[in-house]
Every structure is written in structure tokens, then in C-alpha cells.
Amino acid sequence: MTSKDFIETEDKYGAHNYKPLDVVITRGKGVWLEDVDGNKYMDFLAAYSAVNQGHCHPRLVEVMKEQAEKLTLTSRAFRNDQWPLLAKELCELTGYDMVLPMNSGAEAVETALKAVRKWGYQVKGVEKDKAEIIACDGNFHGRTITIVTFSPEEQYKDGFGPLTPGFKLIPYGDADALEKAITPNTVAFLVEPIQGEGGVVVPPEGYLRKAKEICEKNNVLFVADEIQSGLGRTGKLFACDHEGVKPDVITIGKALSGGFYPVSAMLANKEVMSVFAPGDHGSTYGGNPLGSAIAREALKIIVEEKLPERAAELGEYVMSRLNKIKSPHVDFYRGKGLWIGIVLKDEAGGARRFCEALMKKGVLAKETHWNIIRLAPPLVISKEEIDWALERIEEVLTME
């Protein structure tokens, strides 16, 4: 079958809830992908940061094979010999007391929402069913009914009501707005340290630190969604680390399994995590031995191959090169580490045509919010590979 055949089959039988680039990938290694017609591409999306370790990392392939031959799933009705080790290693790496495993990023966020509400009732003393959670305009935390409730995107909510009460939106990057929005019923502030789907939006310097101080002063939990920004993408293990902020609750996913298996988690101290009793929350696949074994190795790769350090060094290089491009279409560049948004001018005609042009030149990137191109290659990329991609990016950004 050709790419055309696969696209026609998908469009006929698959729900049309995505608008992907018309490239049909069949193979990947490191930063390189190959389509069913034999064309090669460099990946500059990294599956939304899920493959920070690169495609089909040989260490992860080996671990997956070994564990798949031994044991894949027990459910949480029984214990297994991989989940306890992942829990220990995650807590030791991050400095948190406890971890609750899930599968997708949205599940991790839902877990955090349940945890902070119950903490609000059991610990803070908020009146039953009165808990409020503050989130930010421009956010993206997933697509469940509850999460889309506080999405600023009307399309994400349209047709899915009635929605879940108890959420309040404030401007992103505005600590004063946070302070004004807090009431006695506020239990948590949920924030992305850098807004990914929003277009790689980096808040003002000091914002996270000030927001954390405001939360502490008001006995409000500071919850960081590091599902895309965490695990090395921005040049630190977590994006909050750039300001020396340790959230009360953190959600992680995507690169936690290096793209091999859905694994996510919520991390917190004992005071928060202890609100869960047996039966309060769970997941058949959460903490399964196959996912746990893969996640353990994925974390080791991040640390041992110094992927955060690579992201910091190469991210500076990419940004310096981009700023030298004389493009009539670009308004400005922004980002941190190997996570960069190219913000186009209104008259540029939207980011989709630039992403399609990049695809024809062998570079795969994806647009967001109509006018923004995201650059987020696997963190194992080399300087030589970056140069190869930047040549083509410059060609596209300077086209008519």
C-alpha cells in the first residue's frame, strides 16, 4: 500500500478528530523517520515530547522485549516486581514522597484534580462540594469532560456539556491575578510552567516563584503540569527547576516511557497523597509491570545520557541560529531548551502551509494556534543534525 492508500483508508474508517500532516510513517530511529514510500524525514515534534529519548531507543527496545516475555499485566489486584522499583526511583529522582501511576497525561491531571479537591475537604476544611481550582487562560491539560471545562478553547467544549463546575480562569503569567482570584474555597492553582499547546509560551521571569509564594501564603496547592515540559525538554529535569520552584503536586507522562507505552504519574508529598484510600481511585493498567519496566529505563536514559543538559546547550544554539534568519514571515521566536515556538505574522497565511513545506523538505513539525510552528526534536539530536534541519527551516521561512 502507498501513502495515498493508507490515508484514504484512515479517512474512511477512522474518526476525523485530528488533522494530521499527510505523511504515513512506518519506521523510526533516533531523530529520523521513514514513510511507507521510502522517504526520510527528521522529526521536529518528538510526538509532543513523548520521544525525548529518540525513536526506538535500543535500551528501551531490549527492556520491552525482556519484560514482555515475562509479565505484562496483573492489574492492581495483585502486586508486581516492577512498579515498586519505579515508584522508589521516581521519588528519589524528583524528591517527592509518593507517586500514583496512571497511563495518559489526561489521567494524571484528572488524578491531581481529585487529589487536591479531597485534600481541600479533608485537610484544608473547605465546605463539601465548594472547592475551587484556578487554572490559566491559554492552558492545555487534556481532553476529558472535566479538563475541557476550564479550557479557553470553545471548540474543545462545544457540544460536550453539561460541564464540571468548580474552576476559575485567570491570565497566564500574571501573579497578581492569581492573588486576587484566591478565595477561602480555593484548593489549588494548576499551571503549565511553559504552555506547550498554547504555542510554547514562556511566562515572565519570576512568575512561577511568585505564584508558589502566593499559594503557600494562602494554603493553596501549587500543581504543575509537566507532562510536556518535564523530563528534560526545557534544559532542566522539570521546567519549574529554572526558577527553583518545587510544586506541591506535579504531573508527568509522555517521555516517562520514551514513546513505548502509555505511562503517566502524579507525584506529591504524603499529606496530599494520603487522602487516597483503597477504592478511591485507580487504573487497571496503571503501574503495570511492562509500563513500569519501560519507564524505569526511560528515566535512566534521561539521566545517564544527560538529555536535559543537551537540551539546554543545543536549545541555545538553535535559538541563536533562528534569530539570524531574515524572514518576512516571522514575528518572533520564543522557547526554552529544545522547545521553541516560531510565531508568524498575521499576514503570513498561517503555520500549516509552512509545516507542509517543511515536510516536503524532509522536516516534520506541527502547527498550533494557526500562526505558530513548534520545534521540539528528540533530545538525542546532534548538532550536525540540527544544522541539517535549520538549513531547510531557513529555506521555508524565507520563501515567498
VOPAGU-2260 file (C-alpha; in pm, 1 decimal, decimal comma):
REM VOPAGU-2260
SITE   aa  ch    i         X         Y         Z
SITE  MET   A    0       0,0       0,0       0,0
SITE  THR   A    1     112,6     355,2     -75,2
SITE  SER   A    2      72,8     662,5     143,8
SITE  LYS   A    3    -236,3     753,8     -58,1
SITE  ASP   A    4    -392,7     413,7      16,4
SITE  PHE   A    5    -331,8     443,2     390,8
SITE  ILE   A    6    -465,7     799,6     403,0
SITE  GLU   A    7    -783,1     703,2     217,4
SITE  THR   A    8    -835,2     403,4     448,0
SITE  GLU   A    9    -785,9     610,6     761,2
SITE  ASP   A   10   -1019,0     882,8     639,9
SITE  LYS   A   11   -1287,2     624,3     557,5
SITE  TYR   A   12   -1275,7     419,5     878,0
SITE  GLY   A   13   -1114,8     645,5    1139,3
SITE  ALA   A   14   -1293,0     922,5    1327,9
SITE  HIS   A   15   -1195,1    1265,5    1196,2
SITE  ASN   A   16   -1083,9    1411,2    1528,2
SITE  TYR   A   17    -734,4    1500,1    1403,4
SITE  LYS   A   18    -595,9    1682,0    1102,4
SITE  PRO   A   19    -250,3    1525,0    1063,5
SITE  LEU   A   20       6,0    1607,6     800,5
SITE  ASP   A   21     -33,8    1365,5     510,9
SITE  VAL   A   22     274,5    1159,2     583,1
SITE  VAL   A   23     240,5     789,7     670,9
SITE  ILE   A   24     526,7     683,3     898,5
SITE  THR   A   25     636,0     322,6     913,1
SITE  ARG   A   26     979,5     330,7    1076,8
SITE  GLY   A   27    1179,3     544,4    1319,5
SITE  LYS   A   28    1528,9     552,4    1466,8
SITE  GLY   A   29    1670,0     832,2    1678,2
SITE  VAL   A   30    1556,8    1157,8    1518,4
SITE  TRP   A   31    1482,8    1002,1    1179,0
SITE  LEU   A   32    1154,3     871,7    1039,7
SITE  GLU   A   33    1068,7     688,6     719,1
SITE  ASP   A   34     733,6     676,5     542,2
SITE  VAL   A   35     575,0     382,1     359,9
SITE  ASP   A   36     701,6     518,7      26,7
SITE  GLY   A   37    1064,2     517,1     144,6
SITE  ASN   A   38    1101,3     892,1     206,1
SITE  LYS   A   39    1305,0    1000,0     509,6
SITE  TYR   A   40    1229,1    1282,8     749,5
SITE  MET   A   41    1378,4    1441,8    1057,5
SITE  ASP   A   42    1134,1    1454,4    1346,6
SITE  PHE   A   43    1097,3    1801,9    1495,7
SITE  LEU   A   44     790,5    1723,2    1705,6
SITE  ALA   A   45     903,3    1417,4    1906,4
SITE  ALA   A   46     540,2    1306,7    1947,8
SITE  TYR   A   47     473,1    1616,4    2158,1
SITE  SER   A   48     784,0    1541,8    2369,9
SITE  ALA   A   49     695,3    1175,3    2426,5
SITE  VAL   A   50    1009,4    1055,9    2248,7
SITE  ASN   A   51    1270,4    1277,8    2413,3
SITE  GLN   A   52    1493,7     967,6    2413,2
SITE  GLY   A   53    1454,9     931,8    2034,9
SITE  HIS   A   54    1255,3     679,6    1836,7
SITE  CYS   A   55    1308,0     312,3    1920,6
SITE  HIS   A   56    1593,0     368,9    2165,5
SITE  PRO   A   57    1778,3      33,6    2173,3
SITE  ARG   A   58    1781,8      17,6    2553,2
SITE  LEU   A   59    1405,5      58,0    2564,4
SITE  VAL   A   60    1356,3    -196,9    2287,7
SITE  GLU   A   61    1555,0    -450,5    2487,8
SITE  VAL   A   62    1374,0    -382,6    2814,9
SITE  MET   A   63    1036,4    -404,0    2646,0
SITE  LYS   A   64    1123,5    -737,3    2486,7
SITE  GLU   A   65    1256,7    -882,4    2811,1
SITE  GLN   A   66     961,3    -771,7    3022,1
SITE  ALA   A   67     701,2    -866,5    2758,8
SITE  GLU   A   68     830,6   -1223,2    2769,2
SITE  LYS   A   69     797,5   -1237,5    3149,7
SITE  LEU   A   70     487,9   -1045,6    3259,1
SITE  THR   A   71     282,4    -761,9    3111,8
SITE  LEU   A   72     -19,7    -707,0    3335,5
SITE  THR   A   73    -152,4    -817,9    3673,2
SITE  SER   A   74    -395,1    -529,9    3735,0
SITE  ARG   A   75    -357,8    -362,6    4073,3
SITE  ALA   A   76    -545,5    -651,1    4234,5
SITE  PHE   A   77    -201,9    -809,2    4281,1
SITE  ARG   A   78     146,5    -668,7    4327,8
SITE  ASN   A   79     429,8    -697,1    4075,9
SITE  ASP   A   80     807,6    -663,8    4094,6
SITE  GLN   A   81     848,4    -358,3    3869,3
SITE  TRP   A   82     604,8     -95,6    3995,8
SITE  PRO   A   83     760,5     -67,6    4346,8
SITE  LEU   A   84    1101,6      -6,2    4190,8
SITE  LEU   A   85     966,5     257,6    3953,0
SITE  ALA   A   86     790,9     430,9    4243,9
SITE  LYS   A   87    1111,3     433,7    4450,1
SITE  GLU   A   88    1330,0     554,3    4162,3
SITE  LEU   A   89    1084,3     827,6    4063,4
SITE  CYS   A   90    1059,5     959,8    4417,1
SITE  GLU   A   91    1436,9     951,5    4466,1
SITE  LEU   A   92    1492,1    1133,7    4136,6
SITE  THR   A   93    1231,7    1404,1    4198,0
SITE  GLY   A   94    1232,8    1444,2    4575,7
SITE  TYR   A   95     865,0    1366,4    4627,8
SITE  ASP   A   96     729,6    1130,1    4893,0
SITE  MET   A   97     482,0     928,6    4690,2
SITE  VAL   A   98     364,7     860,8    4335,4
SITE  LEU   A   99      35,8     740,8    4186,2
SITE  PRO   A  100      67,9     575,5    3842,8
SITE  MET   A  101    -172,6     619,9    3553,2
SITE  ASN   A  102    -147,8     583,9    3175,5
SITE  SER   A  103    -224,2     900,5    2977,9
SITE  GLY   A  104    -139,9    1259,1    3062,8
SITE  ALA   A  105    -506,3    1348,8    3096,0
SITE  GLU   A  106    -548,1    1070,0    3350,9
SITE  ALA   A  107    -258,3    1210,3    3553,3
SITE  VAL   A  108    -420,5    1554,4    3553,2
SITE  GLU   A  109    -759,2    1407,4    3650,0
SITE  THR   A  110    -583,4    1227,2    3934,9
SITE  ALA   A  111    -433,2    1554,6    4054,0
SITE  LEU   A  112    -770,8    1729,0    4036,5
SITE  LYS   A  113    -929,6    1458,3    4250,4
SITE  ALA   A  114    -639,1    1467,5    4496,6
SITE  VAL   A  115    -644,1    1843,9    4551,5
SITE  ARG   A  116   -1021,2    1854,6    4590,5
SITE  LYS   A  117   -1015,3    1579,4    4850,5
SITE  TRP   A  118    -720,3    1749,3    5023,7
SITE  GLY   A  119    -926,2    2067,5    5031,4
SITE  TYR   A  120   -1210,3    1893,5    5213,2
SITE  GLN   A  121   -1010,5    1666,1    5443,3
SITE  VAL   A  122    -712,2    1887,0    5525,7
SITE  LYS   A  123    -791,8    2249,9    5448,3
SITE  GLY   A  124   -1150,2    2223,9    5569,4
SITE  VAL   A  125   -1336,5    2358,6    5267,1
SITE  GLU   A  126   -1712,1    2306,9    5280,7
SITE  LYS   A  127   -1833,2    1999,4    5092,1
SITE  ASP   A  128   -1861,2    2047,9    4713,7
SITE  LYS   A  129   -1738,5    2408,9    4732,3
SITE  ALA   A  130   -1374,7    2353,1    4628,3
SITE  GLU   A  131   -1235,3    2583,2    4360,0
SITE  ILE   A  132    -935,9    2524,3    4134,9
SITE  ILE   A  133    -769,4    2809,2    3946,7
SITE  ALA   A  134    -623,1    2748,4    3600,3
SITE  CYS   A  135    -477,8    2976,3    3333,1
SITE  ASP   A  136    -605,8    3118,7    3008,7
SITE  GLY   A  137    -429,8    2950,8    2715,5
SITE  ASN   A  138    -395,2    2622,1    2902,4
SITE  PHE   A  139    -399,4    2268,9    2766,0
SITE  HIS   A  140    -424,9    1986,9    3019,9
SITE  GLY   A  141    -607,6    1718,7    2823,6
SITE  ARG   A  142    -947,4    1643,3    2673,6
SITE  THR   A  143   -1169,4    1479,4    2935,5
SITE  ILE   A  144   -1504,7    1640,6    3014,5
SITE  THR   A  145   -1372,5    1793,6    3336,4
SITE  ILE   A  146   -1049,3    1920,2    3182,1
SITE  VAL   A  147   -1213,8    2081,0    2879,8
SITE  THR   A  148   -1441,6    2261,0    3125,8
SITE  PHE   A  149   -1158,6    2500,6    3202,9
SITE  SER   A  150   -1012,0    2511,5    2853,3
SITE  PRO   A  151   -1016,3    2855,8    2689,2
SITE  GLU   A  152   -1082,3    2688,8    2352,0
SITE  GLU   A  153   -1454,5    2695,9    2280,2
SITE  GLN   A  154   -1423,5    2412,7    2027,1
SITE  TYR   A  155   -1295,9    2179,9    2298,7
SITE  LYS   A  156   -1616,5    2238,4    2496,6
SITE  ASP   A  157   -1875,9    2277,7    2221,8
SITE  GLY   A  158   -2134,0    2001,5    2238,0
SITE  PHE   A  159   -1991,0    1831,8    2547,2
SITE  GLY   A  160   -2196,1    1995,9    2822,0
SITE  PRO   A  161   -2304,1    1997,2    3093,8
SITE  LEU   A  162   -1954,4    2074,5    3213,4
SITE  THR   A  163   -1793,8    2039,7    3554,4
SITE  PRO   A  164   -1822,4    2330,6    3799,5
SITE  GLY   A  165   -1551,8    2449,1    4036,1
SITE  PHE   A  166   -1292,7    2607,6    3806,0
SITE  LYS   A  167   -1177,0    2963,2    3750,4
SITE  LEU   A  168    -954,9    3101,3    3469,4
SITE  ILE   A  169    -701,8    3381,7    3509,3
SITE  PRO   A  170    -446,3    3535,0    3267,7
SITE  TYR   A  171    -127,9    3330,3    3227,2
SITE  GLY   A  172     187,9    3487,5    3363,3
SITE  ASP   A  173       3,9    3730,6    3591,8
SITE  ALA   A  174      77,6    3654,5    3956,6
SITE  ASP   A  175    -132,5    3947,8    4078,0
SITE  ALA   A  176    -435,2    3798,1    3902,6
SITE  LEU   A  177    -374,1    3474,0    4090,2
SITE  GLU   A  178    -365,8    3650,8    4424,6
SITE  LYS   A  179    -690,8    3834,5    4350,1
SITE  ALA   A  180    -867,1    3516,6    4234,3
SITE  ILE   A  181    -799,8    3315,3    4550,8
SITE  THR   A  182   -1089,7    3270,2    4791,7
SITE  PRO   A  183   -1127,9    3063,6    5110,9
SITE  ASN   A  184   -1257,9    2782,4    4888,5
SITE  THR   A  185    -952,4    2776,2    4660,9
SITE  VAL   A  186    -772,3    2444,3    4696,6
SITE  ALA   A  187    -521,5    2454,8    4409,0
SITE  PHE   A  188    -360,0    2650,6    4129,3
SITE  LEU   A  189    -299,0    2436,3    3819,2
SITE  VAL   A  190     -40,0    2570,0    3575,0
SITE  GLU   A  191     189,5    2467,2    3291,6
SITE  PRO   A  192     537,0    2610,0    3363,2
SITE  ILE   A  193     554,4    2666,6    2987,0
SITE  GLN   A  194     237,1    2642,8    2781,0
SITE  GLY   A  195     306,6    2388,9    2507,7
SITE  GLU   A  196     -13,8    2356,4    2308,5
SITE  GLY   A  197     -61,5    2728,0    2364,7
SITE  GLY   A  198     240,5    2785,5    2142,0
SITE  VAL   A  199     546,2    2732,7    2366,1
SITE  VAL   A  200     454,7    3035,1    2577,3
SITE  VAL   A  201     720,3    3114,7    2838,3
SITE  PRO   A  202     590,6    3319,4    3135,7
SITE  PRO   A  203     775,7    3626,0    3269,0
SITE  GLU   A  204    1086,5    3558,1    3476,0
SITE  GLY   A  205     994,8    3505,2    3839,1
SITE  TYR   A  206     628,5    3425,8    3772,6
SITE  LEU   A  207     639,9    3067,5    3892,9
SITE  ARG   A  208     833,9    3160,6    4204,0
SITE  LYS   A  209     590,1    3438,5    4293,8
SITE  ALA   A  210     290,0    3215,2    4221,0
SITE  LYS   A  211     428,7    2948,1    4452,4
SITE  GLU   A  212     477,9    3205,9    4729,3
SITE  ILE   A  213     119,0    3325,8    4688,8
SITE  CYS   A  214      -7,1    2967,9    4708,8
SITE  GLU   A  215     193,3    2899,0    5024,0
SITE  LYS   A  216      66,6    3217,0    5189,2
SITE  ASN   A  217    -294,8    3120,4    5118,3
SITE  ASN   A  218    -270,4    2745,5    5189,9
SITE  VAL   A  219    -336,2    2664,5    4823,8
SITE  LEU   A  220    -165,6    2373,6    4648,9
SITE  PHE   A  221      62,9    2464,3    4358,2
SITE  VAL   A  222       8,8    2199,9    4086,1
SITE  ALA   A  223     244,9    2190,0    3788,2
SITE  ASP   A  224     152,6    2007,6    3469,1
SITE  GLU   A  225     495,0    1898,2    3342,1
SITE  ILE   A  226     365,0    1634,3    3102,6
SITE  GLN   A  227     519,2    1806,8    2800,2
SITE  SER   A  228     766,0    2043,1    2966,7
SITE  GLY   A  229     918,5    1789,7    3204,6
SITE  LEU   A  230    1181,8    1517,5    3179,3
SITE  GLY   A  231    1447,4    1724,7    3007,2
SITE  ARG   A  232    1265,2    1913,0    2732,7
SITE  THR   A  233    1344,8    2266,8    2855,0
SITE  GLY   A  234    1704,3    2211,5    2965,8
SITE  LYS   A  235    1623,5    2103,0    3322,2
SITE  LEU   A  236    1460,7    1787,4    3452,5
SITE  PHE   A  237    1147,6    1998,8    3508,5
SITE  ALA   A  238    1064,7    2342,9    3373,1
SITE  CYS   A  239     989,0    2460,2    3728,8
SITE  ASP   A  240    1354,1    2394,1    3812,6
SITE  HIS   A  241    1455,4    2703,8    3614,8
SITE  GLU   A  242    1312,2    2913,7    3899,3
SITE  GLY   A  243    1395,9    2675,9    4181,5
SITE  VAL   A  244    1025,5    2601,8    4239,9
SITE  LYS   A  245     911,3    2267,4    4376,3
SITE  PRO   A  246     536,5    2222,9    4316,8
SITE  ASP   A  247     319,4    2061,0    4581,3
SITE  VAL   A  248     185,1    1831,7    4310,4
SITE  ILE   A  249     335,4    1750,4    3972,7
SITE  THR   A  250     201,5    1550,7    3680,4
SITE  ILE   A  251     429,5    1376,7    3432,7
SITE  GLY   A  252     384,5    1149,4    3131,7
SITE  LYS   A  253     488,5    1134,1    2765,4
SITE  ALA   A  254     870,7    1091,7    2786,5
SITE  LEU   A  255     823,9     890,9    3106,2
SITE  SER   A  256     806,8     588,8    2876,3
SITE  GLY   A  257    1009,2     717,7    2581,5
SITE  GLY   A  258     720,0     664,8    2342,6
SITE  PHE   A  259     697,0     289,1    2401,1
SITE  TYR   A  260     391,3     264,2    2619,6
SITE  PRO   A  261     140,2     499,7    2786,0
SITE  VAL   A  262     275,6     575,7    3133,7
SITE  SER   A  263     193,1     880,3    3343,8
SITE  ALA   A  264     203,3     971,1    3710,6
SITE  MET   A  265     111,3    1220,3    3977,4
SITE  LEU   A  266     376,3    1297,3    4238,8
SITE  ALA   A  267     317,8    1469,9    4573,3
SITE  ASN   A  268     408,2    1468,5    4940,8
SITE  LYS   A  269     239,4    1237,5    5191,6
SITE  GLU   A  270      -5,5    1499,7    5316,3
SITE  VAL   A  271    -163,5    1523,7    4971,2
SITE  MET   A  272    -127,9    1164,7    4855,8
SITE  SER   A  273    -258,8    1020,9    5180,9
SITE  VAL   A  274    -609,6    1148,4    5104,2
SITE  PHE   A  275    -649,0     845,3    4877,9
SITE  ALA   A  276    -780,1     529,5    5042,9
SITE  PRO   A  277    -820,8     190,8    4870,6
SITE  GLY   A  278   -1106,7     217,9    4623,5
SITE  ASP   A  279   -1095,7     598,7    4591,0
SITE  HIS   A  280    -912,7     596,2    4259,6
SITE  GLY   A  281    -738,0     350,4    4032,8
SITE  SER   A  282    -647,5     213,3    3692,7
SITE  THR   A  283    -627,9    -143,9    3565,7
SITE  TYR   A  284    -314,3     -65,6    3366,5
SITE  GLY   A  285    -163,0     197,3    3596,7
SITE  GLY   A  286     162,0      65,9    3744,5
SITE  ASN   A  287     160,4    -245,2    3525,1
SITE  PRO   A  288     492,7    -434,6    3505,9
SITE  LEU   A  289     553,2    -373,7    3136,3
SITE  GLY   A  290     497,7       0,6    3159,4
SITE  SER   A  291     693,0      23,0    3485,2
SITE  ALA   A  292     995,7    -159,2    3345,0
SITE  ILE   A  293     998,0      66,1    3039,7
SITE  ALA   A  294     959,7     382,6    3249,6
SITE  ARG   A  295    1246,8     279,9    3477,0
SITE  GLU   A  296    1477,5     250,1    3176,8
SITE  ALA   A  297    1342,1     567,2    3016,8
SITE  LEU   A  298    1433,0     763,4    3329,9
SITE  LYS   A  299    1781,1     611,9    3339,4
SITE  ILE   A  300    1838,2     716,7    2978,3
SITE  ILE   A  301    1735,9    1075,6    3056,2
SITE  VAL   A  302    1983,9    1092,7    3343,3
SITE  GLU   A  303    2272,0     885,7    3203,5
SITE  GLU   A  304    2266,3    1041,5    2856,3
SITE  LYS   A  305    2234,9    1389,4    3013,0
SITE  LEU   A  306    1934,9    1480,0    2799,7
SITE  PRO   A  307    1839,3    1793,1    2998,7
SITE  GLU   A  308    2193,1    1924,5    2959,8
SITE  ARG   A  309    2184,3    1850,2    2585,7
SITE  ALA   A  310    1853,0    2033,2    2555,5
SITE  ALA   A  311    1994,9    2339,8    2731,1
SITE  GLU   A  312    2308,1    2357,2    2516,5
SITE  LEU   A  313    2150,3    2276,2    2181,9
SITE  GLY   A  314    1844,7    2490,2    2253,1
SITE  GLU   A  315    2063,2    2798,7    2288,8
SITE  TYR   A  316    2233,4    2709,7    1962,5
SITE  VAL   A  317    1903,9    2667,1    1774,9
SITE  MET   A  318    1766,2    2994,5    1908,3
SITE  SER   A  319    2083,1    3182,9    1811,9
SITE  ARG   A  320    2066,2    3042,2    1459,5
SITE  LEU   A  321    1695,4    3117,2    1421,0
SITE  ASN   A  322    1742,3    3478,6    1528,7
SITE  LYS   A  323    1984,2    3529,4    1240,3
SITE  ILE   A  324    1726,0    3428,0     979,3
SITE  LYS   A  325    1587,3    3728,8     791,5
SITE  SER   A  326    1232,4    3612,6     737,0
SITE  PRO   A  327     946,7    3833,3     614,1
SITE  HIS   A  328     700,4    3596,4     781,2
SITE  VAL   A  329     830,6    3564,3    1138,5
SITE  ASP   A  330     716,8    3794,4    1416,4
SITE  PHE   A  331     942,1    3645,3    1686,0
SITE  TYR   A  332    1082,4    3325,6    1835,9
SITE  ARG   A  333    1031,9    3203,6    2191,6
SITE  GLY   A  334    1102,4    2897,7    2399,3
SITE  LYS   A  335    1339,2    2727,8    2638,4
SITE  GLY   A  336    1573,2    2438,2    2576,7
SITE  LEU   A  337    1478,2    2232,3    2272,0
SITE  TRP   A  338    1121,7    2360,2    2281,3
SITE  ILE   A  339    1076,8    2657,4    2052,0
SITE  GLY   A  340     777,6    2836,2    1903,9
SITE  ILE   A  341     806,2    3027,1    1577,4
SITE  VAL   A  342     537,2    3294,7    1595,2
SITE  LEU   A  343     435,5    3407,8    1247,8
SITE  LYS   A  344     294,2    3741,5    1144,1
SITE  ASP   A  345     -78,4    3758,9    1074,9
SITE  GLU   A  346     -16,6    3817,6     706,3
SITE  ALA   A  347     199,3    3502,8     676,7
SITE  GLY   A  348    -108,8    3296,5     595,2
SITE  GLY   A  349     -98,7    3056,2     888,1
SITE  ALA   A  350     153,6    2799,4    1007,0
SITE  ARG   A  351       3,2    2496,7     829,7
SITE  ARG   A  352     147,7    2588,1     489,0
SITE  PHE   A  353     493,6    2626,3     640,8
SITE  CYS   A  354     469,9    2284,9     808,4
SITE  GLU   A  355     361,9    2129,9     479,0
SITE  ALA   A  356     656,0    2298,0     304,7
SITE  LEU   A  357     892,7    2168,2     572,7
SITE  MET   A  358     755,0    1816,7     522,9
SITE  LYS   A  359     840,7    1834,0     152,4
SITE  LYS   A  360    1196,1    1922,8     250,0
SITE  GLY   A  361    1221,2    1634,2     498,9
SITE  VAL   A  362    1149,4    1807,2     831,7
SITE  LEU   A  363     836,1    1720,1    1030,4
SITE  ALA   A  364     695,4    1989,9    1258,3
SITE  LYS   A  365     339,1    2079,9    1354,5
SITE  GLU   A  366     142,2    2398,9    1380,9
SITE  THR   A  367     -57,3    2517,7    1678,7
SITE  HIS   A  368    -296,3    2810,1    1722,1
SITE  TRP   A  369    -300,0    2880,9    1348,8
SITE  ASN   A  370      10,8    3100,8    1342,5
SITE  ILE   A  371     273,5    2912,3    1546,7
SITE  ILE   A  372     519,7    2642,4    1438,8
SITE  ARG   A  373     655,5    2424,5    1718,7
SITE  LEU   A  374    1010,0    2289,5    1709,7
SITE  ALA   A  375    1071,8    2003,4    1954,0
SITE  PRO   A  376    1312,0    1737,2    1823,4
SITE  PRO   A  377    1411,5    1432,0    2027,0
SITE  LEU   A  378    1675,6    1537,1    2279,0
SITE  VAL   A  379    1926,6    1288,5    2137,2
SITE  ILE   A  380    1964,3    1504,7    1825,5
SITE  SER   A  381    2318,6    1602,2    1728,1
SITE  LYS   A  382    2447,2    1947,3    1634,1
SITE  GLU   A  383    2509,7    1821,9    1280,4
SITE  GLU   A  384    2150,2    1703,8    1251,6
SITE  ILE   A  385    2027,4    2037,5    1384,2
SITE  ASP   A  386    2231,9    2217,2    1117,7
SITE  TRP   A  387    2076,4    1995,6     850,8
SITE  ALA   A  388    1726,7    2083,3     972,5
SITE  LEU   A  389    1797,7    2453,7    1018,6
SITE  GLU   A  390    1908,3    2487,6     655,9
SITE  ARG   A  391    1567,0    2364,9     547,5
SITE  ILE   A  392    1382,1    2566,8     808,1
SITE  GLU   A  393    1553,7    2881,5     681,8
SITE  GLU   A  394    1457,5    2796,9     324,2
SITE  VAL   A  395    1093,4    2764,6     424,3
SITE  LEU   A  396    1083,4    3071,3     646,6
SITE  THR   A  397    1227,2    3285,7     367,7
SITE  MET   A  398    1002,8    3152,1      88,7
SITE  GLU   A  399     750,9    3378,6     -84,2
